[in-house]
Amino acid sequence: MKYKILSLTLFWLIFAHTSKAQFNLGKVLEKVGGKSGGLSENEIVQGLKEALNVGITNGSESASKVDGFFKNELIKIAVPPEAQKVAETLRKMGLGEQVDKFTLSLNRAAEDAAKKSKPIFFKAITSMTVPDALGILKGPDDAATQYLKKSTNDELFKTFFPVVDSTLNLNKATHYYADIVNTYNQLPLVKKVNPNLKEYATQKTIDGLYVLIAQEEKKIRENPGARVTDLLKKVFSQAGK
């Protein structure tokens, strides 16, 4: 008899805990979607995925245009920090043209790499869960971008690295970089430098894309005109209430 009472007690405790959890989730969804015409879990997740898809598409297309990186001061890739002194010294020596060629070719490489970013990003958002989506929906203006950054940066780096490597060579960035570093290292009494250009360029390319995606996300949150699908309009209009 004692065992039956204990079993029944445990059953009701588990049932009460489960019911409470379901009730809490229901209240969250009700708060997000409203009592009439509310949002389902699937709509929230799909809406956030659509927002990221729009942001990724617009961001990558903007970055991959000619001068997409080079003439956008928010994401323009400069000489690596470790080589700033190299650039300054060479400019003083009248060799600024070499530095300029390198900077331009570095950004051209990033623009070329950005053309291949969309499939990588799209694949990365397929694992978004309901808790992820709820947190993003009520989060700051770049919450979706931060989710993407947190969950994809390492994999993007691995995938982007060979792309950036090949485009650096194609755009002669590696050649120009070797020229300026070798010229500097031949000067007397200077500390020789040789920062890893490929790693630097890969991460800066990824960071630049995140900046553009965050801008697109903010537009969708703040500007109804940027919500280009019915689901985006529904999800973000409800979220703004």
HELIX and SHEET records of a PDB file:
HELIX    1   1 LYS A    2  GLY A   33  1                                  32    
HELIX    2   2 GLU A   41  SER A   64  1                                  24    
HELIX    3   3 PRO A   81  ALA A   83  5                                   3    
HELIX    4   4 GLN A   84  LYS A   92  1                                   9    
HELIX    5   5 GLY A   96  ALA A  114  1                                  19    
HELIX    6   6 LYS A  118  ALA A  124  1                                   7    
HELIX    7   7 ILE A  125  SER A  127  5                                   3    
HELIX    8   8 VAL A  130  LEU A  137  1                                   8    
HELIX    9   9 ALA A  143  LEU A  170  1                                  28    
HELIX   10  10 ALA A  173  ASN A  185  1                                  13    
HELIX   11  11 LEU A  197  GLU A  222  1                                  26    
HELIX   12  12 PRO A  224  ALA A  226  5                                   3    
HELIX   13  13 ASP A  230  ALA A  239  1                                  10    
END                                                                             
